[in-house]
């Protein structure tokens, strides 16, 4: 039996496993198209932002130790 659901991002009916829509939406299931076009890029952007903040804190710590 195939799982049928309505995508919580685009609202279109979909079939298959469904995908976790976070961070675009907090709950529900999203279709493969919205997952690849919206969810994955949003996760990558969050990861880059988090890594940038982590790198900045390392520089700040190094500067504080050197000063």
N, CA, C and O atoms as a DFTB+ gen file, in Angstrom:
268 C
 N C O
     1  1       0.843      -1.186       0.000
     2  2       0.000       0.000       0.000
     3  2       0.890       1.253       0.000
     4  3       1.853       1.340       0.762
     5  1       0.560       2.198      -0.847
     6  2       1.331       3.423      -0.988
     7  2       0.773       4.489      -0.050
     8  3      -0.439       4.689       0.044
     9  1       1.684       5.164       0.637
    10  2       1.305       6.249       1.555
    11  2       0.936       7.484       0.740
    12  3       1.728       7.946      -0.081
    13  1      -0.254       8.015       0.962
    14  2      -0.694       9.244       0.300
    15  2      -0.832      10.336       1.345
    16  3      -1.324      10.100       2.449
    17  1      -0.387      11.546       0.981
    18  2      -0.431      12.679       1.907
    19  2      -0.485      13.981       1.113
    20  3      -0.261      13.991      -0.097
    21  1      -0.779      15.063       1.798
    22  2      -0.766      16.389       1.192
    23  2       0.485      17.097       1.682
    24  3       0.720      17.188       2.887
    25  1       1.287      17.597       0.753
    26  2       2.524      18.289       1.109
    27  2       2.200      19.521       1.951
    28  3       1.352      20.332       1.577
    29  1       2.874      19.654       3.079
    30  2       2.611      20.776       3.982
    31  2       3.234      22.086       3.481
    32  3       2.981      23.145       4.055
    33  1       4.042      22.024       2.421
    34  2       4.653      23.241       1.882
    35  2       3.878      23.743       0.661
    36  3       3.435      24.891       0.638
    37  1       3.712      22.889      -0.350
    38  2       3.028      23.335      -1.578
    39  2       1.536      23.013      -1.577
    40  3       0.777      23.589      -2.356
    41  1       1.110      22.095      -0.707
    42  2      -0.306      21.749      -0.596
    43  2      -0.798      20.743      -1.622
    44  3      -1.987      20.426      -1.645
    45  1       0.078      20.236      -2.465
    46  2      -0.333      19.280      -3.488
    47  2      -0.390      17.870      -2.911
    48  3       0.387      17.521      -2.021
    49  1      -1.328      17.053      -3.432
    50  2      -1.353      15.659      -3.001
    51  2      -0.089      14.949      -3.484
    52  3       0.424      15.238      -4.565
    53  1       0.398      14.027      -2.678
    54  2       1.634      13.335      -3.023
    55  2       1.570      11.893      -2.545
    56  3       0.732      11.530      -1.720
    57  1       2.471      11.082      -3.078
    58  2       2.549       9.671      -2.703
    59  2       3.997       9.332      -2.400
    60  3       4.917       9.915      -2.974
    61  1       4.187       8.399      -1.505
    62  2       5.537       7.949      -1.175
    63  2       5.784       8.044       0.313
    64  3       4.847       8.054       1.111
    65  1       7.040       8.112       0.676
    66  2       7.428       8.127       2.083
    67  2       7.139       9.463       2.750
    68  3       6.801       9.488       3.934
    69  1       7.258      10.559       2.040
    70  2       7.148      11.882       2.639
    71  2       8.473      12.258       3.274
    72  3       9.280      11.382       3.587
    73  1       8.706      13.535       3.465
    74  2       9.968      14.035       4.010
    75  2       9.708      14.964       5.177
    76  3       8.666      15.617       5.238
    77  1      10.644      15.026       6.095
    78  2      10.576      15.951       7.220
    79  2      10.769      17.372       6.670
    80  3      11.796      17.640       6.046
    81  1       9.826      18.280       6.879
    82  2       9.912      19.610       6.292
    83  2      10.725      20.636       7.091
    84  3      10.836      21.786       6.665
    85  1      11.290      20.252       8.227
    86  2      12.043      21.200       9.040
    87  2      13.301      21.623       8.296
    88  3      13.966      20.740       7.754
    89  1      13.677      22.851       8.223
    90  2      13.252      24.019       8.986
    91  2      12.224      24.902       8.286
    92  3      11.900      25.982       8.781
    93  1      11.705      24.456       7.140
    94  2      10.707      25.255       6.416
    95  2       9.382      25.248       7.158
    96  3       8.739      26.290       7.291
    97  1       8.972      24.099       7.639
    98  2       7.757      23.935       8.450
    99  2       8.111      23.113       9.670
   100  3       9.032      22.298       9.623
   101  1       7.397      23.313      10.752
   102  2       7.669      22.601      12.000
   103  2       7.109      21.186      12.019
   104  3       7.641      20.324      12.718
   105  1       6.048      20.933      11.264
   106  2       5.446      19.597      11.296
   107  2       4.838      19.266       9.949
   108  3       4.737      20.118       9.067
   109  1       4.438      18.023       9.807
   110  2       3.831      17.550       8.574
   111  2       4.815      16.775       7.731
   112  3       5.886      16.383       8.195
   113  1       4.437      16.559       6.490
   114  2       5.287      15.867       5.525
   115  2       5.344      16.701       4.258
   116  3       4.351      17.312       3.866
   117  1       6.499      16.726       3.623
   118  2       6.600      17.450       2.356
   119  2       6.940      16.480       1.231
   120  3       7.491      15.404       1.461
   121  1       6.602      16.884       0.018
   122  2       6.864      16.061      -1.152
   123  2       8.353      16.125      -1.518
   124  3       9.089      16.979      -1.024
   125  1       8.773      15.215      -2.382
   126  2      10.171      15.162      -2.796
   127  2      10.605      16.460      -3.478
   128  3      11.734      16.911      -3.285
   129  1       9.724      17.059      -4.270
   130  2      10.048      18.304      -4.969
   131  2      10.333      19.429      -3.972
   132  3      11.349      20.113      -4.094
   133  1       9.460      19.626      -2.995
   134  2       9.676      20.676      -1.989
   135  2      10.879      20.361      -1.118
   136  3      11.581      21.266      -0.669
   137  1      11.117      19.077      -0.879
   138  2      12.283      18.692      -0.102
   139  2      13.558      19.142      -0.814
   140  3      14.448      19.721      -0.192
   141  1      13.645      18.876      -2.113
   142  2      14.872      19.224      -2.838
   143  2      14.972      20.707      -3.164
   144  3      16.079      21.238      -3.253
   145  1      13.845      21.389      -3.344
   146  2      13.873      22.812      -3.722
   147  2      13.857      23.783      -2.554
   148  3      14.329      24.913      -2.678
   149  1      13.314      23.349      -1.410
   150  2      13.175      24.277      -0.288
   151  2      13.855      23.791       0.990
   152  3      14.615      24.533       1.611
   153  1      13.584      22.555       1.380
   154  2      14.051      22.064       2.680
   155  2      15.568      21.866       2.702
   156  3      16.245      22.367       3.600
   157  1      16.097      21.145       1.729
   158  2      17.538      20.882       1.726
   159  2      18.345      22.176       1.616
   160  3      19.302      22.350       2.371
   161  1      17.993      23.103       0.694
   162  2      18.738      24.375       0.671
   163  2      18.645      25.155       1.983
   164  3      19.614      25.799       2.386
   165  1      17.493      25.106       2.650
   166  2      17.349      25.798       3.938
   167  2      18.247      25.164       4.994
   168  3      18.836      25.872       5.811
   169  1      18.357      23.851       4.985
   170  2      19.238      23.166       5.940
   171  2      20.701      23.488       5.662
   172  3      21.484      23.686       6.591
   173  1      21.063      23.540       4.401
   174  2      22.444      23.884       4.047
   175  2      22.758      25.299       4.503
   176  3      23.828      25.553       5.054
   177  1      21.833      26.218       4.276
   178  2      22.040      27.616       4.692
   179  2      22.190      27.708       6.209
   180  3      23.056      28.431       6.701
   181  1      21.360      26.987       6.946
   182  2      21.473      26.978       8.408
   183  2      22.820      26.424       8.841
   184  3      23.451      26.953       9.756
   185  1      23.253      25.367       8.187
   186  2      24.535      24.757       8.512
   187  2      25.683      25.727       8.262
   188  3      26.600      25.835       9.076
   189  1      25.630      26.429       7.141
   190  2      26.678      27.398       6.818
   191  2      26.702      28.536       7.827
   192  3      27.771      28.974       8.252
   193  1      25.521      29.016       8.212
   194  2      25.423      30.096       9.196
   195  2      25.968      29.634      10.535
   196  3      26.696      30.368      11.203
   197  1      25.612      28.403      10.930
   198  2      26.084      27.862      12.202
   199  2      27.600      27.691      12.178
   200  3      28.277      28.010      13.155
   201  1      28.135      27.187      11.063
   202  2      29.582      27.008      10.938
   203  2      30.306      28.350      10.960
   204  3      31.385      28.465      11.541
   205  1      29.718      29.365      10.330
   206  2      30.334      30.687      10.306
   207  2      30.394      31.260      11.721
   208  3      31.412      31.830      12.113
   209  1      29.328      31.117      12.479
   210  2      29.312      31.604      13.861
   211  2      30.329      30.848      14.704
   212  3      31.000      31.436      15.553
   213  1      30.444      29.539      14.467
   214  2      31.410      28.720      15.201
   215  2      32.833      29.184      14.881
   216  3      33.663      29.313      15.780
   217  1      33.111      29.433      13.601
   218  2      34.440      29.900      13.198
   219  2      34.751      31.267      13.795
   220  3      35.882      31.516      14.214
   221  1      33.757      32.156      13.840
   222  2      33.962      33.486      14.428
   223  2      34.255      33.377      15.918
   224  3      35.075      34.131      16.441
   225  1      33.599      32.451      16.607
   226  2      33.846      32.303      18.046
   227  2      35.243      31.747      18.290
   228  3      35.869      32.080      19.297
   229  1      35.745      30.901      17.380
   230  2      37.109      30.380      17.516
   231  2      38.113      31.516      17.384
   232  3      39.088      31.577      18.133
   233  1      37.876      32.423      16.424
   234  2      38.782      33.565      16.232
   235  2      38.746      34.445      17.468
   236  3      39.796      34.879      17.943
   237  1      37.565      34.717      17.998
   238  2      37.432      35.558      19.169
   239  2      38.171      34.944      20.363
   240  3      38.846      35.657      21.106
   241  1      38.048      33.643      20.545
   242  2      38.724      32.954      21.637
   243  2      40.224      33.044      21.449
   244  3      40.952      33.312      22.405
   245  1      40.699      32.824      20.228
   246  2      42.134      32.893      19.952
   247  2      42.678      34.302      20.206
   248  3      43.766      34.474      20.757
   249  1      41.898      35.303      19.792
   250  2      42.316      36.696      20.016
   251  2      42.364      37.007      21.506
   252  3      43.272      37.697      21.971
   253  1      41.396      36.503      22.248
   254  2      41.355      36.761      23.694
   255  2      42.538      36.099      24.399
   256  3      43.116      36.671      25.323
   257  1      42.889      34.912      23.966
   258  2      44.014      34.218      24.576
   259  2      45.333      34.879      24.226
   260  3      46.262      34.884      25.033
   261  1      45.419      35.441      23.021
   262  2      46.656      36.094      22.594
   263  2      46.831      37.460      23.249
   264  3      47.954      37.920      23.455
   265  1      45.708      38.105      23.576
   266  2      45.744      39.464      24.114
   267  2      46.033      39.484      25.554
   268  3      46.097      40.556      26.156
